[in-house]
Amino acid sequence: MDDCIFCKIAGGQIPVTKLFEDDHAVAFPDLNPQAPFHALVIPKLHVASLNDVRDPMMLGRLYGLAGQLARSKGFDVTGYRTVINTGPHGQQTVLHLHLHVLAGRQMTWPPG
């Protein structure tokens, strides 16, 4: 999608510090971190939201990468949170599927 910021990041048109990249996904730090470690994991293929996922393996790849990132930073021991916001009431602000990985502090529940 031409005007999607995450598509531009995935396509290399907007530079970011890549924490991971393969043929299917890119992970990078969130510009507005909500925890000491806050990364976004996005598919390279444009999918607007969780509602639009047609390939469940895509979600498996994204969550697998989230776990890999957490392990690489030692958060597999202390814990971390993964979140996919969907739609306006879910606070999705970019219409490109993305998974948040938050860690480095005690999370609270309910999240709000």
PEUR-V187298 format. One record per pair of residues at least 24 apart in sequence whose ideal C-beta (glycine too) atoms are under 6 Angstrom apart, sorted by sequence separation. I is the first residue (numbers start at 0). J is the second residue. D is the distance in whole Angstrom. If there is no record, write none. Layout:
# PEUR-V187298
i = (I & I)
j = (J & J)
d = (D & D)
This chain:
# PEUR-V187298
i = (40 & 40 & 80 & 74 & 38 & 68 & 65 & 9 & 49 & 65 & 5 & 24 & 36 & 49 & 23 & 48 & 61 & 26 & 6 & 24 & 3 & 26 & 0 & 19 & 47 & 48 & 46 & 42 & 41 & 39 & 40 & 38 & 37 & 36 & 34 & 36 & 35 & 34 & 35 & 34 & 5 & 5 & 3)
j = (64 & 65 & 106 & 102 & 68 & 100 & 98 & 43 & 83 & 100 & 41 & 60 & 72 & 85 & 60 & 85 & 98 & 64 & 45 & 64 & 45 & 68 & 45 & 64 & 94 & 96 & 96 & 96 & 97 & 97 & 98 & 100 & 101 & 102 & 101 & 103 & 103 & 103 & 104 & 104 & 93 & 95 & 95)
d = (5 & 5 & 5 & 4 & 6 & 6 & 6 & 4 & 5 & 5 & 5 & 6 & 6 & 5 & 5 & 5 & 5 & 6 & 5 & 6 & 6 & 6 & 5 & 6 & 5 & 6 & 4 & 6 & 5 & 5 & 4 & 5 & 5 & 4 & 4 & 4 & 3 & 5 & 6 & 5 & 6 & 4 & 5)
